[in-house]
Amino acid sequence: MTDHTKPVPSTEFAPEGSWFKSSYSDQGGGNCVEVAVRQAQVGIRDSKEKDGPALSLPRSTYITFIDTVKSGAVHFGVLD
C-alpha cells in the first residue's frame, strides 16, 4: 500500500527534462503548472517547486479533467 503521508518528490516521478509547462499556465511566470507523462500516469507539479511533490493521475482521468475545463464546465477563481 502507498504511504500518502510522505509525498514523493516530482523528480522521482519523472526526470527533470520530462516536465513541460502547461499551456494553461500564466506566461508571466506567476501561476505555472508543469506536467510529465510516464506510461499510464500524468504528473502535475508547481513549476516554482521543482523538488516538491507531484500529483499523479491516471492518463484517462487527466484527459477527462482537461476536456471538462476546455468545455467551460469548470471555472477557477480565487477563494476567500
C-alpha positions in Angstrom: 0.0 0.0 0.0 1.2 3.5 -0.8 2.0 5.8 2.1 0.3 9.1 1.1 1.6 10.9 4.2 5.1 11.0 2.6 4.8 12.8 -0.8 7.2 11.6 -3.5 9.3 14.5 -5.0 8.3 15.2 -8.5 11.8 14.4 -9.7 11.2 10.8 -8.6 8.0 10.7 -10.7 9.9 11.8 -13.9 13.3 13.2 -14.6 13.7 17.0 -14.8 13.9 17.1 -18.6 10.5 15.3 -18.8 8.4 18.2 -17.3 6.9 20.9 -19.5 4.8 23.9 -18.8 1.1 23.6 -19.3 -0.4 25.9 -21.9 -2.9 26.9 -19.3 -0.2 28.4 -17.1 0.4 32.1 -16.5 3.0 33.0 -19.1 4.4 35.8 -16.8 5.9 33.2 -14.5 3.3 33.5 -11.7 0.9 30.6 -11.7 2.7 27.9 -13.5 1.8 24.2 -13.7 4.1 21.6 -15.3 3.1 18.2 -16.4 5.1 15.0 -17.3 3.8 11.8 -18.8 5.1 8.4 -17.6 3.4 5.3 -19.0 -0.2 5.4 -18.0 0.2 8.2 -15.4 0.4 12.0 -15.8 2.3 14.0 -13.1 1.3 17.6 -12.2 3.5 19.9 -10.2 4.1 23.6 -9.3 6.9 24.9 -11.5 8.2 27.0 -8.7 8.8 23.9 -6.5 10.7 21.6 -8.8 11.7 19.3 -5.9 8.2 19.5 -4.4 5.6 16.8 -4.7 3.7 15.9 -7.9 0.1 14.9 -8.2 -0.1 11.7 -10.2 -3.3 10.9 -12.1 -4.2 8.1 -14.5 -3.9 9.4 -18.0 -7.7 8.9 -18.6 -8.5 11.0 -15.5 -6.2 13.8 -16.7 -7.8 13.8 -20.2 -11.3 13.9 -18.7 -10.2 16.8 -16.5 -8.7 18.8 -19.4 -11.7 18.1 -21.6 -14.0 19.3 -18.8 -12.0 22.5 -18.4 -12.0 23.2 -22.1 -15.8 22.8 -22.3 -16.2 25.6 -19.8 -18.0 23.4 -17.3 -15.4 24.2 -14.7 -14.5 27.7 -13.6 -11.4 28.5 -11.5 -11.2 31.5 -9.2 -9.5 32.7 -6.0 -11.3 31.5 -2.8 -11.6 34.0 0.0 
